[in-house]
Amino acid sequence: MAAKKPNKVPDKGQRHRTAEGYERQDPYWAKAKDEGYAARSIYKLQEIDREHHVLQPGSRVLDLGCAPGSWLQYAGERVGSGGRVLGVDLEKVTAKVSSNVIALQQDMYTLTPQNLPEGMLPLDVILSDLAPHTTGIRNTDQARAFHMSARAILFADTLLRLGGGLVVKTFQGPDTPRLIQGLRKRFDEPHVVRPKATRTKSFEVYLVGKGYKGAPPESEDPLAVL
């Protein structure tokens, strides 16, 4: 998975990725290969979508940290020819995607409403499978994951339509309650999900929001300091 800057003041030598970067060939990996998907993470999004119906035909979708491209492939199928999917990653996506999908090789921290492709706004759904490149120091890795997850949630305040949806990966840690509170402040239906395809020893969970209701007042926002 693509490398991205881990926080507001990024370390230029630090890059990040999802767990797919250290893939082990388990049954989900084999299934993804057989079905033509770029990575086993497809089945995490598929399970979330089947349970919470986040993606709909005709939706406009932003996929943060999209490489190697399995979520782009799935989202492109789900939104159909009437929808559009935009992926953003520092790494180039080489996976085969449908014609309604665009992948930009770009730093997500540079995204603004002004530099998104024409016709993408307002978004219906924001997806993020971002994760930090781990250091082996759990507190450091969790802090970096928190900042990246929080940044993905905050994108909702400038890019997502009212009523829209969100799926964001994070690693469980001391800052996770802040993320969940930030989700609850913004969405009518907040959920914390651990898909079956998640590796047994992984600390990752997915924050799922449905029914975006707008940005909370800064004084009530647990993510306002970012």
VMD Tcl script that draws the C-alpha trace (Angstrom):
set ca {
  {0.00 0.00 0.00}
  {1.03 3.48 -0.66}
  {3.23 5.52 1.52}
  {1.86 8.71 2.95}
  {2.86 11.29 5.48}
  {1.89 10.23 8.98}
  {0.77 13.47 10.61}
  {0.41 17.22 10.32}
  {4.17 17.75 10.36}
  {5.29 14.76 8.31}
  {8.66 13.13 8.48}
  {9.81 13.24 4.88}
  {11.62 9.94 5.29}
  {8.55 8.16 6.66}
  {6.09 6.44 4.40}
  {3.08 4.35 5.21}
  {1.04 1.50 3.82}
  {-1.70 -0.95 4.72}
  {-1.13 -4.44 5.99}
  {-1.16 -5.58 2.37}
  {2.46 -4.40 2.19}
  {3.53 -7.42 4.23}
  {1.08 -9.87 2.74}
  {1.00 -13.48 3.78}
  {-0.60 -15.94 1.39}
  {-3.66 -16.94 3.42}
  {-7.06 -18.06 2.02}
  {-8.22 -14.46 1.51}
  {-5.06 -13.72 -0.46}
  {-5.68 -16.78 -2.63}
  {-9.33 -15.85 -3.13}
  {-8.43 -12.30 -4.19}
  {-5.91 -13.67 -6.68}
  {-8.44 -16.13 -8.11}
  {-11.13 -13.45 -8.44}
  {-8.83 -10.87 -10.02}
  {-8.60 -8.38 -7.14}
  {-5.38 -6.57 -6.29}
  {-5.33 -7.43 -2.56}
  {-7.11 -9.37 0.17}
  {-8.43 -6.11 1.67}
  {-11.26 -6.27 -0.88}
  {-13.09 -8.65 1.44}
  {-12.99 -6.26 4.37}
  {-14.72 -3.55 2.36}
  {-17.10 -6.08 0.82}
  {-18.23 -7.29 4.26}
  {-18.65 -3.73 5.55}
  {-20.63 -2.73 2.48}
  {-22.90 -5.77 2.60}
  {-23.71 -5.10 6.25}
  {-23.99 -1.31 6.17}
  {-24.80 -0.56 2.48}
  {-22.30 2.27 2.23}
  {-21.83 2.15 -1.56}
  {-24.75 2.69 -3.90}
  {-25.18 2.85 -7.68}
  {-24.35 6.34 -8.91}
  {-22.27 7.31 -5.88}
  {-19.24 9.62 -6.01}
  {-16.49 8.01 -3.95}
  {-13.06 9.07 -2.70}
  {-10.63 6.27 -1.78}
  {-7.67 7.51 0.30}
  {-4.54 5.37 0.16}
  {-5.98 3.39 -2.73}
  {-2.95 1.35 -3.87}
  {-2.68 -1.44 -4.80}
  {-6.28 -0.93 -5.93}
  {-8.63 -3.61 -4.59}
  {-10.99 -1.08 -3.00}
  {-11.02 0.89 -6.25}
  {-11.96 -2.28 -8.10}
  {-14.79 -3.10 -5.71}
  {-16.11 0.45 -5.43}
  {-16.06 0.84 -9.22}
  {-18.21 -2.26 -9.56}
  {-20.65 -1.17 -6.87}
  {-21.29 2.39 -8.06}
  {-21.70 1.30 -11.66}
  {-21.45 3.34 -14.84}
  {-23.42 6.21 -13.31}
  {-20.98 6.62 -10.43}
  {-17.40 7.84 -10.13}
  {-14.52 6.70 -7.95}
  {-11.40 8.76 -7.28}
  {-8.38 7.09 -5.71}
  {-5.45 8.99 -4.20}
  {-2.11 7.48 -3.27}
  {1.58 8.30 -3.41}
  {2.10 5.00 -5.22}
  {0.93 4.40 -8.77}
  {-2.04 2.05 -9.07}
  {-1.32 -0.71 -11.56}
  {-4.41 -2.84 -10.93}
  {-6.99 -3.09 -13.67}
  {-9.93 -0.82 -12.79}
  {-13.18 0.03 -14.53}
  {-13.64 3.12 -16.71}
  {-15.50 5.01 -13.95}
  {-12.38 4.97 -11.74}
  {-9.58 7.56 -11.68}
  {-6.41 7.05 -9.64}
  {-4.21 10.05 -8.83}
  {-0.60 9.70 -7.70}
  {-0.82 12.47 -5.12}
  {-0.32 13.21 -1.43}
  {-3.69 13.12 0.32}
  {-2.62 16.04 2.50}
  {-2.72 18.27 -0.58}
  {-6.36 17.48 -1.38}
  {-8.75 20.43 -1.41}
  {-12.21 20.92 -2.90}
  {-10.57 23.06 -5.58}
  {-8.17 20.43 -6.89}
  {-10.53 17.46 -7.13}
  {-11.62 16.48 -10.64}
  {-14.67 18.28 -11.97}
  {-17.94 16.62 -11.10}
  {-16.69 14.78 -8.01}
  {-18.24 17.08 -5.42}
  {-20.01 16.72 -3.20}
  {-18.82 13.22 -2.38}
  {-21.27 10.54 -1.33}
  {-18.68 8.31 0.34}
  {-15.13 8.61 1.71}
  {-13.08 5.43 2.09}
  {-9.71 5.13 3.82}
  {-7.64 1.98 4.30}
  {-4.57 3.99 5.28}
  {-2.15 2.74 7.91}
  {1.28 3.92 9.06}
  {4.48 2.21 8.10}
  {5.08 0.53 11.44}
  {8.13 1.17 13.59}
  {7.56 -1.68 16.02}
  {6.98 0.85 18.79}
  {3.32 0.37 19.55}
  {2.62 3.81 21.04}
  {4.29 5.54 18.09}
  {2.46 3.42 15.54}
  {-0.90 4.00 17.23}
  {-0.32 7.76 17.43}
  {0.49 7.91 13.73}
  {-2.54 5.80 12.90}
  {-4.71 8.13 14.97}
  {-3.57 11.22 13.07}
  {-4.13 9.58 9.70}
  {-7.56 8.24 10.67}
  {-8.59 11.58 12.15}
  {-7.49 13.39 8.99}
  {-9.65 11.04 6.90}
  {-12.66 11.77 9.12}
  {-12.03 15.51 8.91}
  {-12.17 15.34 5.10}
  {-15.90 14.77 5.56}
  {-16.28 18.38 6.73}
  {-15.10 19.82 3.42}
  {-15.87 17.12 0.85}
  {-18.84 15.00 1.93}
  {-22.49 15.75 1.25}
  {-25.06 15.76 4.04}
  {-26.30 12.21 4.45}
  {-23.08 10.75 3.04}
  {-21.04 7.83 4.35}
  {-17.53 7.06 5.58}
  {-15.31 4.00 6.12}
  {-11.96 4.59 7.86}
  {-9.42 2.09 9.15}
  {-7.58 2.72 12.40}
  {-5.54 0.82 14.97}
  {-7.02 0.43 18.43}
  {-5.18 2.43 21.05}
  {-5.59 5.15 23.70}
  {-6.78 7.71 21.12}
  {-9.45 5.45 19.58}
  {-12.24 6.85 21.82}
  {-11.50 10.33 20.41}
  {-11.96 9.01 16.88}
  {-15.22 7.33 17.82}
  {-16.49 10.51 19.46}
  {-15.49 12.49 16.37}
  {-17.44 10.00 14.28}
  {-20.51 10.24 16.53}
  {-20.44 14.03 16.36}
  {-20.64 13.87 12.55}
  {-22.81 10.86 11.70}
  {-26.29 9.71 12.63}
  {-25.20 6.06 12.46}
  {-21.66 5.44 13.81}
  {-20.29 1.90 13.94}
  {-17.04 0.18 14.88}
  {-16.46 -2.93 12.76}
  {-13.86 -5.69 12.68}
  {-14.30 -7.63 9.41}
  {-13.70 -11.38 9.32}
  {-10.81 -10.92 6.86}
  {-8.86 -8.95 9.50}
  {-5.77 -10.84 10.61}
  {-6.10 -12.47 14.03}
  {-3.24 -10.54 15.66}
  {-4.13 -7.21 14.08}
  {-5.30 -4.25 16.19}
  {-7.14 -2.71 13.25}
  {-10.82 -1.82 13.25}
  {-12.95 0.15 10.82}
  {-15.00 3.19 11.73}
  {-18.16 3.33 9.67}
  {-20.38 6.40 9.54}
  {-23.73 6.79 7.78}
  {-25.86 9.90 7.57}
  {-23.33 12.73 7.69}
  {-24.92 15.63 9.56}
  {-22.22 18.28 9.23}
  {-19.18 19.44 11.16}
  {-19.65 19.85 14.91}
  {-18.81 23.17 16.60}
  {-15.06 23.40 17.18}
  {-15.61 23.57 20.93}
  {-17.38 20.17 20.83}
  {-15.10 18.41 18.36}
  {-12.59 15.94 19.87}
  {-10.61 16.17 16.59}
  {-10.46 19.98 16.48}
  {-6.86 20.18 17.67}
  {-5.52 18.44 14.55}
}
mol new
graphics top color blue
foreach p $ca { graphics top sphere $p radius 0.5 }
foreach p [lrange $ca 0 end-1] q [lrange $ca 1 end] { graphics top cylinder $p $q radius 0.2 }
display resetview
